[in-house]
């Protein structure tokens, strides 16, 4: 979830075990519940909900699960989730932002503080590290368009026209375009994410993911083996917690671990 290589992060998520996938479904379900409460259950009029449904599909959440989550979120089951963000420092001053969706603020705060304390960091106050990050939208497009189910057997994937995609993305309001070895990464202003994604989707481009992310303005490199071990474990513990939606940090070693 660091943002260094979005494609690696996506592939990592797709390779999760069934138990880990279930956790991802649970976390996205909480985010959907919050979006429904704030803007209604109709994706057509709720941009945040549309983005979360796209996020769910990118993480291989079955359509039936999404529908059940929407129905549950529209009902009155007594569970109310709220979004709470925590900030702190990992080993050697690594900046960490923890976004949560919780029905028990005290439990979540206690858990997050415990992880920071146990693995060489400390939880700080609101705003202590967020100024080191910039919020943006990121649309990831695959380099090939897979043939649909009706295509003749043996039909090969069709490569995406990079020049056409770049032109369409910039016209839709994208702020940056990067051609990676395995995908295209299209940056947007946070508020333009939905429009850019939907515009490219309508033109038939294979959207892998479209999500908001917090991008560090500077990075911290860890050289001490104990710090590296503690930072890795801290991230694992945070990401494994059902209340945690996203974890952002400025640890430069992250994708190499």
Protein Blocks (a to p, Z undefined) as FASTA:
>chain_A
ZZmammlmmmmmmmpcfklmmmmmmmmmmmmmmmmmmnojafklmmklmmmmmmmmmnop
afklmmmmmmmmmmcnhpacdddddddddeehiacddddddfbfklmmmmmmmmmmmnop
acddehklmmmpccdddddddfbdcddfkbcehiacddddfklmmmmmmmnopabdcddf
kbccddddfklmmmmmmmmmmnopacfbdcdddddfbdcddfbfklmmmmmmmmmmmmmp
mklmbdcdfbfklmmZZ
